[in-house]
């Protein structure tokens, strides 16, 4: 297994951008299993912005803690745009954050819900300082080992968050 080493540069830019705006962050993670939160909290000063996170690996946890409706999971599955978006909304509202990110997908080695390894959905939900609501999603088709897919997912979701926060 390759090491789970995420480039801290993007996380540091996220922390700085949120600090400047006086805003906070929460995470909702499935396939990354807390790696997004760990990457953000590795940045000095992250305590000023990071409120917490939910590792919702099981479908029941997505329902119970992130309030993803059973009907959405039954119709679209855990590996879907709809689930990723609702996970982000659930984390943001449950933890009272200005911003939340969500990751769900298939790290492998086996397919899940008919999706091949590397199929990943990332989402961001938040509020700009002027009160405008932001809701972004990206579907990824990643390659490599299970660890490679998880690390790439962290990089992609932090990039999507940085774009949303800075208007990029």
C-alpha positions as CSV (number, residue, x, y, z in Angstrom):
1,X,0.0,0.0,0.0
2,X,1.3,3.5,-0.9
3,X,1.6,6.1,1.9
4,X,-1.3,8.5,2.3
5,X,0.6,11.7,1.8
6,X,-1.4,14.7,0.8
7,X,0.3,17.9,-0.4
8,X,-0.4,20.4,2.5
9,X,-0.2,23.4,0.2
10,X,-3.8,23.4,-0.9
11,X,-5.0,22.8,2.7
12,X,-2.9,25.7,3.9
13,X,-4.5,28.0,1.2
14,X,-8.0,26.8,2.3
15,X,-7.2,27.6,5.9
16,X,-5.8,31.0,5.1
17,X,-8.8,31.9,2.8
18,X,-11.3,30.9,5.5
19,X,-9.3,32.8,8.2
20,X,-9.3,36.0,6.2
21,X,-13.1,35.7,5.7
22,X,-13.7,34.7,9.4
23,X,-15.5,31.6,8.2
24,X,-15.6,28.0,9.4
25,X,-15.4,24.5,7.8
26,X,-16.9,21.0,8.4
27,X,-16.3,17.8,6.6
28,X,-18.4,14.8,5.6
29,X,-16.3,11.9,4.5
30,X,-17.0,8.4,3.2
31,X,-14.2,6.9,1.1
32,X,-11.6,9.3,2.5
33,X,-12.3,8.1,6.1
34,X,-11.2,11.4,7.8
35,X,-8.3,12.2,5.5
36,X,-9.7,15.5,4.5
37,X,-10.2,16.6,8.1
38,X,-6.7,15.3,9.0
39,X,-5.1,17.2,6.1
40,X,-6.8,20.4,7.1
41,X,-6.0,20.1,10.8
42,X,-2.4,19.4,10.0
43,X,-2.1,23.1,8.9
44,X,-1.0,25.4,11.7
45,X,-3.9,27.7,12.6
46,X,-6.6,25.3,11.4
47,X,-8.3,25.5,14.8
48,X,-9.5,29.0,13.8
49,X,-11.6,27.5,11.0
50,X,-12.1,23.8,11.5
51,X,-15.2,22.9,13.5
52,X,-15.3,19.1,13.0
53,X,-16.1,16.3,10.7
54,X,-18.2,13.2,10.2
55,X,-16.8,10.0,8.8
56,X,-20.0,8.4,7.3
57,X,-18.7,5.2,5.8
58,X,-21.9,3.3,6.2
59,X,-25.1,4.2,4.5
60,X,-26.9,4.2,7.9
61,X,-24.4,6.8,9.1
62,X,-25.1,9.0,6.1
63,X,-28.8,8.8,7.0
64,X,-28.5,9.2,10.8
65,X,-25.8,11.8,11.1
66,X,-25.9,13.7,7.8
67,X,-29.6,13.4,7.2
68,X,-29.3,12.0,3.7
69,X,-32.8,10.7,3.1
70,X,-33.2,6.9,2.7
71,X,-35.2,7.5,-0.5
72,X,-32.2,9.4,-2.1
73,X,-29.8,6.6,-1.2
74,X,-32.3,4.0,-2.5
75,X,-32.8,5.8,-5.8
76,X,-29.3,7.2,-6.5
77,X,-27.0,5.2,-4.2
78,X,-24.3,6.3,-1.9
79,X,-21.9,6.9,-4.9
80,X,-23.9,9.7,-6.5
81,X,-24.0,13.5,-7.0
82,X,-27.2,13.7,-4.9
83,X,-25.7,11.9,-1.9
84,X,-22.5,14.0,-2.1
85,X,-24.4,17.2,-2.1
86,X,-26.7,16.2,0.7
87,X,-23.7,15.0,2.8
88,X,-22.2,18.5,2.5
89,X,-25.4,20.2,3.4
90,X,-25.8,17.8,6.4
91,X,-22.3,18.4,7.7
92,X,-22.7,22.2,7.3
93,X,-26.0,22.4,9.1
94,X,-25.2,19.7,11.8
95,X,-21.9,21.4,12.7
96,X,-23.0,25.0,12.2
97,X,-20.2,25.7,9.7
98,X,-20.1,28.3,7.0
99,X,-18.7,25.7,4.6
100,X,-18.7,22.0,4.3
101,X,-17.1,19.5,1.9
102,X,-18.2,15.9,1.2
103,X,-16.5,12.9,-0.4
104,X,-18.2,9.7,-1.5
105,X,-17.1,7.1,-4.0
106,X,-15.3,3.9,-4.6
107,X,-11.6,3.6,-3.6
108,X,-11.4,-0.1,-4.5
109,X,-10.1,-2.5,-5.1
110,X,-13.6,-3.9,-5.9
111,X,-16.5,-2.1,-7.6
112,X,-19.3,-0.8,-5.5
113,X,-22.9,-0.1,-6.5
114,X,-21.9,-1.0,-10.1
115,X,-19.3,1.8,-10.1
116,X,-15.6,1.0,-10.8
117,X,-12.9,1.9,-8.4
118,X,-12.0,5.6,-8.9
119,X,-15.5,6.8,-9.3
120,X,-15.8,9.6,-6.8
121,X,-18.2,12.5,-6.1
122,X,-17.1,15.5,-4.2
123,X,-19.3,18.4,-3.1
124,X,-19.0,21.8,-1.4
125,X,-21.8,23.7,0.3
126,X,-21.5,27.0,1.9
127,X,-22.1,30.7,2.2
128,X,-20.1,33.6,0.9
129,X,-19.6,36.5,3.3
130,X,-22.4,38.4,1.5
131,X,-24.8,35.5,2.3
132,X,-24.9,34.0,-1.2
133,X,-25.3,30.3,-1.1
134,X,-22.8,28.1,-3.0
135,X,-23.4,24.5,-4.0
136,X,-20.8,22.8,-6.1
137,X,-20.2,19.2,-7.2
138,X,-17.7,17.4,-9.3
139,X,-17.6,13.8,-10.4
140,X,-14.1,12.3,-10.7
141,X,-12.7,9.3,-12.5
142,X,-9.5,8.5,-10.7
143,X,-6.8,5.9,-11.3
144,X,-4.2,4.1,-9.1
145,X,-4.2,2.2,-5.9
146,X,-6.8,2.6,-3.2
147,X,-4.5,5.0,-1.4
148,X,-3.8,7.0,-4.6
149,X,-7.6,7.4,-5.1
150,X,-8.1,8.6,-1.5
151,X,-5.3,11.1,-1.7
152,X,-6.4,12.5,-5.1
153,X,-9.9,12.8,-3.7
154,X,-8.7,15.0,-0.9
155,X,-6.8,17.2,-3.3
156,X,-9.8,17.6,-5.6
157,X,-12.3,18.4,-2.8
158,X,-10.0,21.0,-1.3
159,X,-9.5,22.5,-4.7
160,X,-13.2,22.7,-5.3
161,X,-13.6,24.3,-1.8
162,X,-10.8,26.8,-2.6
163,X,-12.5,27.8,-5.9
164,X,-15.9,28.2,-4.1
165,X,-14.5,30.3,-1.2
166,X,-12.3,32.6,-3.4
167,X,-14.7,32.8,-6.3
168,X,-12.3,31.0,-8.6
